[in-house]
Amino acid sequence: MATARLNTVIERTSGSHYFMYDPDGGRQEFAPDSPEWFTWLAARSSFHFTGKAGYFTARQERKQRGETYWYAYLKAHKVRHKRYLGPTRTLTLTKLEETAEVLHEATLGALGGAEFPTPRQEQPGLHELILGSLTFAWNDGLLAVKTPTEHHYLSRTQAAELLGYLYDQRRALQIKHR
């Protein structure tokens, strides 16, 4: 199975709601900035953050004296931008959102006037896809998968991983025509 490079995610879905997921524990239900939040982050070595103003990858790095600190990374237009986040106890949502915005601004500042990307136009399309008893729909940045008895939600990272898996298994999934 093709796996995503970084599976632990913190994604803003809407308003002040965040989706938190790691492959070991699945979807996390505790409140951001709570004691559980900081304990969970301390057990991670990296995560991908998507906020309202941008995104980045955070990595925990150990210094010579054994102390660990977090750094945010964003590579855009062949340039890697790095920002110091601090120790785990300082990784509040406010700090993560501010860093995402600073990195976003840094990537835009690194572009020349003729290099600014044109905004992507929303394509009219399906609001939901129904396949038999399954319904798929994007809802606040999450892929909602509904069955007759259950509802499941996948982050963008998880949805991309699922699509990668299905693509890798396409030969096994093909229906043989006679």
Rosetta blueprint (number, residue, H / E / L):
1 M L
2 A L
3 T L
4 A L
5 R L
6 L L
7 N L
8 T L
9 V E
10 I E
11 E E
12 R E
13 T E
14 S E
15 G L
16 S L
17 H E
18 Y E
19 F E
20 M E
21 Y E
22 D E
23 P L
24 D L
25 G L
26 G E
27 R E
28 Q E
29 E L
30 F L
31 A L
32 P L
33 D L
34 S L
35 P H
36 E H
37 W H
38 F H
39 T H
40 W H
41 L H
42 A H
43 A L
44 R L
45 S L
46 S E
47 F E
48 H E
49 F E
50 T E
51 G L
52 K L
53 A L
54 G L
55 Y E
56 F E
57 T E
58 A E
59 R E
60 Q E
61 E E
62 R E
63 K L
64 Q L
65 R L
66 G L
67 E L
68 T E
69 Y E
70 W E
71 Y E
72 A E
73 Y E
74 L E
75 K E
76 A E
77 H L
78 K L
79 V E
80 R E
81 H E
82 K E
83 R E
84 Y E
85 L E
86 G E
87 P L
88 T H
89 R H
90 T H
91 L L
92 T L
93 L H
94 T H
95 K H
96 L H
97 E H
98 E H
99 T H
100 A H
101 E H
102 V H
103 L H
104 H H
105 E H
106 A H
107 T H
108 L H
109 G H
110 A L
111 L L
112 G L
113 G H
114 A H
115 E H
116 F L
117 P L
118 T L
119 P L
120 R L
121 Q L
122 E L
123 Q L
124 P L
125 G L
126 L L
127 H L
128 E E
129 L E
130 I E
131 L E
132 G L
133 S L
134 L E
135 T E
136 F E
137 A E
138 W E
139 N E
140 D L
141 G L
142 L E
143 L E
144 A E
145 V E
146 K E
147 T L
148 P L
149 T L
150 E L
151 H E
152 H E
153 Y E
154 L E
155 S L
156 R H
157 T H
158 Q H
159 A H
160 A H
161 E H
162 L H
163 L H
164 G H
165 Y H
166 L H
167 Y H
168 D H
169 Q L
170 R H
171 R H
172 A H
173 L H
174 Q L
175 I L
176 K L
177 H L
178 R L
